Amino acid sequence: MKVDDKSPKKPLIFYYLIAMVVLMLLNALVFPAMMSTPVAEVGYNDFLTMIENRQVKEVAMEDSQILFTATDENGQTAIYKTGVWPDEGLTERLYESGAEFASAIPTQDSPLLSFLTTWVFPILLFVAIGQIMGRMLTKRIGGNAMQFGKSNAKIYVESQTGKTFADVAGQEEAKDALREIVDFLHNPEKYKNIGASLPKGALLVGPPGTGKTLLAKAVAGEAKVPFFSISGSEFVEMFVGMGAAKVRDLFKQAAEKAPCIVFIDEIDTIGKKRDGAAGIGGNDEREQTLNQLLTEMDGFDGTRGVVILAATNRPESLDKALLRPGRFDRRIPVELPDLNGRIAILRVHAKDVKMEPNVDFDTIGRATSGASGAELANIINEAALRAVRMGRSAVSQTDLEESVEVVIAGYQRKGAVISEKEKKIIAYHEIGHALVTARQKDAAPVHKITIIPRTSGALGYTMQIEEGERVLMSREEMLSQLATLTGGRAAEEVVFGSITSGASNDIEKATQMARTMITRYGMSDQFGMVALETVSNPYLSSDSSLTCSPETSARVDAEVQGMIAAAHDKAVAILKENRELMDRLAAYLLEKETITGAEFMDILEKYDAEKQQ
C-alpha cells in the first residue's frame, strides 16, 4: 500500500469556487432577509384609506405594482406595496393628500452586502480565471509551475511496499547481494564497530521484465524503512535547472528520513555518458541533472543509512563517473531465470490462482527457455483467462501449455480459410522439421506439431523442448539445429518439387545462427577464433555490427551460404531416406491437425520396428 508523506491537498481553486457559491447563496437568501428594509404588502382599499388619512408620503408607480411610503399608528415610516387597479381619480386624490410622486422608492441595502458585491466577488472571479488559465498553461508546458524543484517521488512508508524477498523468485544471487544491505539497515552498529560503511549505491542491471523494480521494493519491505521511488524521466524538465533542483529535493527528503532507500528506475535517462555537446537541445539540462546527482551521492554520509538503488537495462550507456566506487559501489546482475528459477517464478505467480492438482510446472519451465519473470507471470494469467473461457473452475495443464503457445506464436486463427493443397504443403513442411530433428542425435526432442494458423502469421509450427537446461551449445548441436531449420523447405522440395514462401522465418533464423557461429563463436574453419562482430546491447536487442573489412565481410557471407547449403543437403538426404515415414506422419497430421510429441514418436518407433522385421 502506498502512503504519501503528506495527505494530498486540494487545489486552491477548489476553495475559491466553494467560497463563491457560499457568498452567492448568502446574497440570494440570507442577506436580503437579514439586512434589507422589509416591504409590507397591503390591499388596494387599505392604500386608499391611507391616502384619505394623509398617511402616504411618497408614491412610485411600476408596471405591476404601486410602491409607497407611509406612516403607521406609531408615527414610524415603512415601505408598502399594493397591486395596480384601474382608478382614474388616483392621481388627483394623491395630489390632494399631499403625497409626493417619485420615479422609484429605493430599499436600503446592507453595507456588507454592497462591499461583497462591489469588491469581493469581482476579485474572486479574477483569481478563479487566473487559476484556470494557469492550469491550462501548465498542461501545455508540462509539470506544475508552483512545484518546480520538487522531486515528486512516491514514498512508501516502512514495510508497506507489500513486497519481501519471498515474492521474488529465480534471482537468488541478486537477493544474496542485497541481503547485506538489509542487514546493515537492521544492525548498523555491527558494521560500524569494525569500520565498515554501507555501500552508497547498488545498480541493478538486466533485461526488461526480470524483476529489478520488484527487488528494490523487496529490499525496502525486508528492511522496514521508508522507500522513495522515482523514475529517471521525472527529473527531465523543459526548463534548465529544474532537474537538478529535483535531485537536491529528493536527497534532502532522504536525509530527513534516514535510514531509507532511494530507488531511481531507468537511471540511463539522466545518467548517459557526457559527450561534450552541452547547450544543444536538452543535453545541457541532462548534464546538469547528472552533475547534481554525482555531487549529492558524494555529499551524504554512508553511515546514516541512505541507500541508493538504481535500475537500468542499458549499462553500456551510463557515465563512468556514475559507476565508480563511492557512488554505485555494487553492480548486481538481474539476469533471465534458469530452469529452476522459471519453475519457482511460475509457482509464486500460481499461488493465488486455482490450479488443478496434476499441473506440471517442470514441463512449462522447460518450454519457456529465455522467458523473463514478467512473461512467466503473463503465461499464468493467460492460462487463468483461458480456463474461464472454457468454463472451468481451475487451471489445467492444457491451459498452461496453450498459454505458452499464445505468448510464443499468438492466438489460434480459427476462422482462417486454407485450401486442402496448401494445408498439405504446411503439413509436410512441419513434418520435415520434426523428422529431421528426430533423426539427429544432437537435436532436442519434439513436443508438439500443429498446422493450425496463429495470429503471429505462423501457418503451423513444431515445438521442441530440451530435456534439461542448456548453458553451452556445441558446434555439432548448432549444425543439427541448422539442419532442422532447413528441414521444412527440404520437405517441400522432396515431395512437391517446388518451394513456397512458408520458410521465410526458418531462413531468417538459419542465416542469423550461421553468421553468429562464424563471427562470434569462432566455429568456422576458415576464420577460427576471431571476433568479427560485436553486440551493441545484449539486454534490449541482438543487434550487432561487423568489425571487419569489406573483403572479410564478403568472405563471411560466402561461409554462411556454404554452411546453410550443407545443412540443407543433410536435411534433404534424411527426408529422402525416410520418405515413406514422412508420408505416414503427414497424413496423420492432416487428419488430427495437432499431434503431441508422444504420438509422433509412437508412429516413428512403430515404423522402425516394421523395417527391422
Salt bridges, closest charged atoms under 4 A:
ASP5 OD1 - LYS257 NZ 2.98
ASP87 OD2 - ARG93 NH2 2.33
ASP167 OD1 - LYS351 NZ 3.72
GLU172 OE2 - LYS175 NZ 3.30
ASP176 OD1 - ARG179 NH1 2.65
GLU180 OE1 - ARG330 NH2 2.22
ASP183 OD2 - LYS190 NZ 2.88
GLU234 OE2 - LYS154 NZ 3.98
GLU237 OE2 - LYS246 NZ 2.60
ASP298 OD1 - ARG324 NH2 3.03
ASP298 OD2 - ARG327 NH2 2.47
ASP319 OD1 - ARG274 NH2 3.05
ASP399 OD1 - ARG386 NH1 2.63
ASP399 OD1 - ARG392 NH2 2.28
GLU402 OE2 - ARG454 NH1 3.10
GLU405 OE2 - LYS448 NZ 2.24
GLU405 OE1 - ARG454 NH2 2.74
GLU466 OE1 - ARG470 NE 2.89
GLU469 OE1 - ARG342 NH2 2.97
GLU477 OE1 - ARG470 NH1 2.69
GLU492 OE2 - HIS429 ND1 2.82
GLU493 OE1 - HIS568 NE2 3.05
ASP506 OD2 - HIS429 NE2 3.02
ASP506 OD2 - HIS433 NE2 2.97
ASP557 OD1 - ARG515 NH2 2.65
ASP569 OD1 - HIS568 ND1 3.87
GLU580 OE2 - ARG584 NH2 3.87
ASP583 OD1 - ARG579 NE 3.11
GLU593 OE2 - LYS423 NZ 3.58
ASP602 OD2 - LYS606 NZ 3.46
ASP608 OD1 - ARG439 NH2 2.89
GLU610 OE1 - ARG584 NH2 3.32
